[in-house]
Amino acid sequence: MTKRIADARADEDGDITHVRFEGNTRFTSVERAIPMAERGEIENTHVVHPTDGRKDHLRTNPDGRNYNNLDDMAGDK
């Protein structure tokens, strides 16, 4: 069974730090969500592994809709 992200929080730099899954009231840290996404436990999401020294991060799969983008959920756009 996969989880779906319903909301996100960002820090002052605009980096996504936490996500909230549908049906949950509490947020989960991105550090905890990344391994879940790598195991295929989060719907419509993948992990980006930058090669330029930046840390790994979550990204929703492109589908032409904005409402399910993490930045939009966090209010950054």
C-alpha positions as CSV (number, residue, x, y, z in Angstrom):
1,M,0.0,0.0,0.0
2,T,1.4,3.4,-1.0
3,K,1.0,6.7,0.7
4,R,0.1,10.0,-0.9
5,I,1.5,13.3,0.1
6,A,-1.2,15.8,1.0
7,D,0.9,18.8,2.3
8,A,4.5,20.0,2.6
9,R,6.5,22.4,4.7
10,A,9.6,24.3,3.7
11,D,12.4,26.1,5.6
12,E,13.3,29.8,5.2
13,D,15.4,28.9,2.1
14,G,12.5,27.2,0.4
15,D,13.8,23.7,0.8
16,I,11.1,21.1,1.6
17,T,11.7,19.8,5.1
18,H,8.6,17.8,5.9
19,V,5.6,16.2,4.2
20,R,2.2,15.1,5.5
21,F,0.6,12.0,4.1
22,E,-3.1,11.7,3.5
23,G,-4.9,10.5,6.6
24,N,-2.2,11.8,8.9
25,T,-2.3,14.9,11.1
26,R,1.5,15.0,11.8
27,F,4.2,15.8,9.3
28,T,7.1,13.4,8.4
29,S,10.6,14.7,7.9
30,V,12.0,14.5,4.4
31,E,14.9,12.4,5.8
32,R,12.4,9.8,6.8
33,A,10.3,10.1,3.7
34,I,13.3,9.7,1.2
35,P,13.9,6.0,2.0
36,M,10.1,5.4,1.8
37,A,10.0,6.9,-1.7
38,E,13.0,4.9,-2.7
39,R,11.2,1.7,-1.7
40,G,8.1,2.8,-3.7
41,E,6.0,3.5,-0.7
42,I,5.0,7.0,-1.7
43,E,2.7,7.5,-4.7
44,N,3.7,9.9,-7.5
45,T,7.1,10.7,-5.9
46,H,10.8,10.0,-6.6
47,V,14.1,10.9,-5.0
48,V,16.6,13.2,-6.8
49,H,20.3,12.4,-6.1
50,P,22.2,15.5,-7.2
51,T,25.8,15.0,-8.3
52,D,26.9,18.5,-7.4
53,G,27.1,18.0,-3.7
54,R,23.6,19.1,-2.8
55,K,21.6,16.7,-0.6
56,D,19.1,14.2,-1.9
57,H,15.5,15.5,-2.1
58,L,12.0,14.5,-2.9
59,R,10.2,15.5,-6.1
60,T,6.7,14.7,-7.3
61,N,6.5,13.1,-10.8
62,P,5.6,15.6,-13.5
63,D,2.0,15.3,-14.5
64,G,1.0,18.8,-15.7
65,R,-0.8,19.7,-12.5
66,N,0.5,22.2,-10.0
67,Y,-1.5,21.5,-6.9
68,N,0.4,18.3,-6.2
69,N,3.9,19.8,-6.5
70,L,5.7,20.0,-3.2
71,D,6.7,23.6,-3.6
72,D,3.1,24.6,-4.2
73,M,1.9,22.5,-1.2
74,A,4.4,24.4,1.0
75,G,3.2,27.7,-0.3
76,D,6.5,28.6,-2.1
77,K,4.9,29.3,-5.5
